[in-house]
Amino acid sequence: MSRPVDLLIIGAGPAGMAAALTAAPSGISIAILDDNPLPGGQIWRDGPQAQLPGQATEMRAQLQRYSNIHLHSACKVVALAGPKKLLLEDAERGYVLEYRQLILCTGARELLLPFPGWTLPGVTGAGGLQALIKGGLPVSGERIVVAGTGPLLLASAATAKKNGANVVRVAEQAAFDAVSRFAMGLWQWPNKAVQAVTLASRAYRTSAYVLEALGSDRLEAVRVQVGSRIEEMACDRLACGFSLVPNTEIGKALGCEIRDSAIAVNEWQASTLADHYAAGECTGFGGSELALVEGRIAGFAASGQQEKARELWPERQRWQRFAKRLNQAFALDPAIRKLAKPDTLVCRCEDVAYAELAEHTSWNAAKLNTRCGMGACQGRICSTAAHTLFGWEPPHLRPTFSPARIATLACLDEAEPSSWS
Ligand SMILES: Cc1cc2nc3c(=O)[nH]c(=O)nc-3n(C[C@H](O)[C@H](O)[C@H](O)COP(=O)(O)OP(=O)(O)OC[C@H]3O[C@@H](n4cnc5c(N)ncnc54)[C@H](O)[C@@H]3O)c2cc1C
């Protein structure tokens, strides 16, 4: 095993890249890893149909310029391998990396909630469809309905439209009053006001949510509640996501405290575990600007530049105010929690229906009796849905955190064989 790296950063989205770039001038050794092939995270995901903004390409180029930053791309965390040691795997090898300090920048994922027909081919998350299109999925000429909640719906619709799709409806579950109050307050964040105008769509409706996806072998149409009316519209794709949930699993496994479903941090972005920081959307959903400033604060703090970190507190506060308004405006209508019918699948890996889960009182009881969460996604989708539907505390992720090769697991012998539970 090689020498410990001074600073390990998990996640190369806006927060992780910002953390690495602010810590780098101090000269400490930095490793930044991400499970995607290229840095950028969710918002700056690359691909044949992606158009990256200048800020993203510039930050990516800067990462290459620092000889003390080592980028581990297409690399995933497999397990804990002892105190301040992680078992990692990329396409070629498995290895144990030891670190002195860690910044978790693991971002967030979409909240997918069940409704009749949501498992039909042609139905994806809103950000999910955007990621597929950036990755090269052709959608030219397709009729697309985007639904769920939050600004990601408009971003996803804009990507689809730019690639030739016909976006027939953008169904936002939040009420008109909440959305317009939010929009009226955007003058305080002028770049967000400009973005809102750029992304605006004539297909946008508030108090609107999908009741059912219809089709036999694949999606053919959707039924949408729009205010007091029900619309049925033919479409080729439905992209439906109910905002984002922080990726806290690695932080939780390490022992960081989780508060309000996010990694708890103090003013230095330090978690409750010594030498472990967290920044960006794993500490709560708030957009890329908040992720960037949090990443910078964490990078400065972890490299001993506390004064520089402190100077950024007012900027973070400004974006925290934006995040608060965003989360208030797009809070879930209780009606969304009632869309699933008794036979609607909640765990689509193991085919467990809503009625089977509703008999139980906790995630563990439901898992033991129904196999929910035991499939390929290991509960990432359904335990989060169950948290929203039934209020059940999501489980601790147990190693391995992702599927791994046997040869990778054998590397644990080099570290501490008993340390990965
Ligand atoms: C699907 C999706 C699409 C989005 N699209 C937009 C958009 O178009 N516009 C917009 O304003 N906002 C968008 N957002 C919101 C956006 O994620 C944030 O505003 C911003 O990207 C957050 O930055 P971050 O650095 O905190 O996290 P992210 O950008 O999410 O970056 C986290 C990175 O960490 C990696 N990672 C996580 N866990 C591990 C692990 N265990 N091992 C290795 N790597 C790991 C992830 O793959 C990811 O690359 C999107 C969010 C999602 C989920």
The ligand as a MOL file (V3000), in Angstrom:
LIG
                    3D

  0  0  0     0  0            999 V3000
M  V30 BEGIN CTAB
M  V30 COUNTS 53 58 0 0 0
M  V30 BEGIN ATOM
M  V30 1 C -29.5130 13.6540 -12.4900 0
M  V30 2 C -29.2890 15.0880 -12.1030 0
M  V30 3 C -29.2260 16.0940 -13.0800 0
M  V30 4 C -29.0280 17.4220 -12.7140 0
M  V30 5 N -29.0040 18.3890 -13.6950 0
M  V30 6 C -28.9100 19.6940 -13.3320 0
M  V30 7 C -28.9580 20.7360 -14.3060 0
M  V30 8 O -29.0960 20.4890 -15.4980 0
M  V30 9 N -28.8710 22.0140 -13.8860 0
M  V30 10 C -28.7430 22.3270 -12.5520 0
M  V30 11 O -28.6780 23.5120 -12.2020 0
M  V30 12 N -28.6660 21.3580 -11.6230 0
M  V30 13 C -28.7670 20.0680 -11.9700 0
M  V30 14 N -28.7350 19.1160 -11.0130 0
M  V30 15 C -28.5050 19.5330 -9.6410 0
M  V30 16 C -26.9760 19.4540 -9.5010 0
M  V30 17 O -26.6660 18.1480 -9.1240 0
M  V30 18 C -26.2900 20.3290 -8.5410 0
M  V30 19 O -26.7200 21.6270 -8.4880 0
M  V30 20 C -24.7530 20.2600 -8.6090 0
M  V30 21 O -24.2820 19.4220 -9.6270 0
M  V30 22 C -24.3200 19.7380 -7.2740 0
M  V30 23 O -22.9470 19.6270 -7.2290 0
M  V30 24 P -22.2330 18.6090 -6.2390 0
M  V30 25 O -20.7860 18.7510 -6.4890 0
M  V30 26 O -22.7400 18.7990 -4.8540 0
M  V30 27 O -22.7390 17.1650 -6.6500 0
M  V30 28 P -22.7670 16.3810 -8.0390 0
M  V30 29 O -22.7170 17.2840 -9.1830 0
M  V30 30 O -23.9050 15.4370 -7.8950 0
M  V30 31 O -21.3980 15.5570 -8.0170 0
M  V30 32 C -21.1810 14.4580 -7.1880 0
M  V30 33 C -20.2820 13.4920 -7.9120 0
M  V30 34 O -19.8720 12.4760 -7.0100 0
M  V30 35 C -19.9380 11.2230 -7.6500 0
M  V30 36 N -20.0960 10.2190 -6.5880 0
M  V30 37 C -21.0900 10.1330 -5.6710 0
M  V30 38 N -20.8780 9.0840 -4.8410 0
M  V30 39 C -19.7200 8.5140 -5.2560 0
M  V30 40 C -18.9950 7.3740 -4.8130 0
M  V30 41 N -19.3910 6.6460 -3.7680 0
M  V30 42 N -17.8610 7.0420 -5.4780 0
M  V30 43 C -17.4380 7.7830 -6.5380 0
M  V30 44 N -18.0920 8.8820 -6.9920 0
M  V30 45 C -19.2160 9.2340 -6.3600 0
M  V30 46 C -21.1510 11.3550 -8.5470 0
M  V30 47 O -21.1560 10.4240 -9.6100 0
M  V30 48 C -20.9820 12.7850 -9.0590 0
M  V30 49 O -20.1880 12.8260 -10.2080 0
M  V30 50 C -28.9030 17.7660 -11.3520 0
M  V30 51 C -28.9540 16.7590 -10.3840 0
M  V30 52 C -29.1460 15.4360 -10.7510 0
M  V30 53 C -29.2170 14.3750 -9.6700 0
M  V30 END ATOM
M  V30 BEGIN BOND
M  V30 1 1 1 2
M  V30 2 1 2 3
M  V30 3 2 2 52
M  V30 4 2 3 4
M  V30 5 1 4 5
M  V30 6 1 4 50
M  V30 7 2 5 6
M  V30 8 1 6 7
M  V30 9 1 6 13
M  V30 10 2 7 8
M  V30 11 1 7 9
M  V30 12 1 9 10
M  V30 13 2 10 11
M  V30 14 1 10 12
M  V30 15 2 12 13
M  V30 16 1 13 14
M  V30 17 1 14 15
M  V30 18 1 14 50
M  V30 19 1 15 16
M  V30 20 1 16 17
M  V30 21 1 16 18
M  V30 22 1 18 19
M  V30 23 1 18 20
M  V30 24 1 20 21
M  V30 25 1 20 22
M  V30 26 1 22 23
M  V30 27 1 23 24
M  V30 28 2 24 25
M  V30 29 1 24 26
M  V30 30 1 24 27
M  V30 31 1 27 28
M  V30 32 2 28 29
M  V30 33 1 28 30
M  V30 34 1 28 31
M  V30 35 1 31 32
M  V30 36 1 32 33
M  V30 37 1 33 34
M  V30 38 1 33 48
M  V30 39 1 34 35
M  V30 40 1 35 36
M  V30 41 1 35 46
M  V30 42 1 36 37
M  V30 43 1 36 45
M  V30 44 2 37 38
M  V30 45 1 38 39
M  V30 46 1 39 40
M  V30 47 2 39 45
M  V30 48 1 40 41
M  V30 49 2 40 42
M  V30 50 1 42 43
M  V30 51 2 43 44
M  V30 52 1 44 45
M  V30 53 1 46 47
M  V30 54 1 46 48
M  V30 55 1 48 49
M  V30 56 2 50 51
M  V30 57 1 51 52
M  V30 58 1 52 53
M  V30 END BOND
M  V30 END CTAB
M  END
